Amino acid sequence: MEKRNEILELSFDFALKIIEYTEILEEKRKYVIARQLLKSGTSIGSNIREAQNAHSRKDFVAKCIIAMKEADETEYWLMLCLRSKSYPDPESLLPEVLSLKKILSKIIASNIKNMKS
């Protein structure tokens, strides 16, 4: 039985929700933000998935750092949507990206610590 990988599952589910939200943005003709959000929001999970096949711990950490940067960018676009009166509320997406960032932060920190010891 394959071990459950929570960060992979969470980031995949988040990407699906980002796709749904950006489709709503596109219906409202918010194409530029929709495109940016779609790219960064789905890239989190793709980088986490790529990290699973890293050839070293250093490579794993580097891919997780890229995922963290994408999560930061996604948070930025979601904050813009949240605070802009003409954009639909991103609802639960903001807490979810913050949760992903916390998990990634712990993964990165523990792997850097293990590299040093």
N, C-alpha and C positions, 0 to 999 in steps of 0.2 A: 504494500500500500504506500502510495506516494505521500510524503509529508506535505501538509498544508502550508502554503506560503502566503501569509496574510497580506504583506505589502503588495505582492503581485495581484491578488484578488481585489484589494481595495483600490489600487490604481487603475485596474481594468474597469471596475464598476464606475469609478469616477470619470474615466474617459467616455463611457457610454452616456453618462449624464451630461457631460460637456457637449457631446454631439447633439443631444436633444435640445439643450439650451441654445446652442449656436444656430440650430434650425429655427428656433423661435426668433432669434435676433435677425436672421436672414428674412423671415417673413415680414419683419418690421423694417426691412431695408437698412439694417445696421451692419452692412457688409464688412467694413474694415475691421471693426472690433470683433465681429464674429470670426473672421479669418484668423486674426491674431490669437484669439482665445482657443479656437479649434486646434491650431498648431501647438501652442504651448501646453494646453490641457491634456492632449492625447500623447504628447511627447514624454510626459512624466512616466507613464507606464511603459512606454517602449524602451526608455533608457533603463528602467528598473529591470525589465525583461532581459535586455542586453547584458546587464551586470551579472545576471545568473550564469552567463557563459564566459565570464572574464577569465583570462589566462593567468592572473595573479591577484593577490589581495589588493595590490596597488591599483591595478586596472579596475577591480570591483569598486573600490572607493572612488576612483575618478568618474566612473559611470554614474554612481550614486550622487556625486556632487553635481553632475550635469542634470540629473533628475531634480535635484533640489533647486537649481537655478531655474529650471522650467516651472517648478511649483511656485517660486517667487514671482515669476513673470505672470503666471496664471492668476495668482492672488492680486497682482496689480490690475489686470484687466477686469477681474470680478469686482474689485473695489470701485473702479470707474463706473461699471454698470450699476452697482449699488447706489452710488451717490449721484448719478445722472438721472434727472427727472424723466427723461424721455426713453429710458431703458427699462425693460422688465426686471423685476427683482430676481437676483440669482439664488434666492432662498437658501437652501442647505449647502450650496456649493462652496461657499466661503469657509464654513466650519470644516468641511471635508478636506479642502486643500490645506488648511492649517493642521489638521490631524495627520495628513500625509507628510507635511513638513516636519512635524515632531518625530514621527517614526523614522523618517530618513535621517534626521539629525542624530538620533540615537544609533542607528546603523552605522553611520559615518564615524561618529565618535568612538564607538566600541571597536570598529575595525582599525582605526588609526592607533588606538591604544594597543591593540594586539600586534600591530606592525612594529611598535617600539619595544615591546617586551620580548 
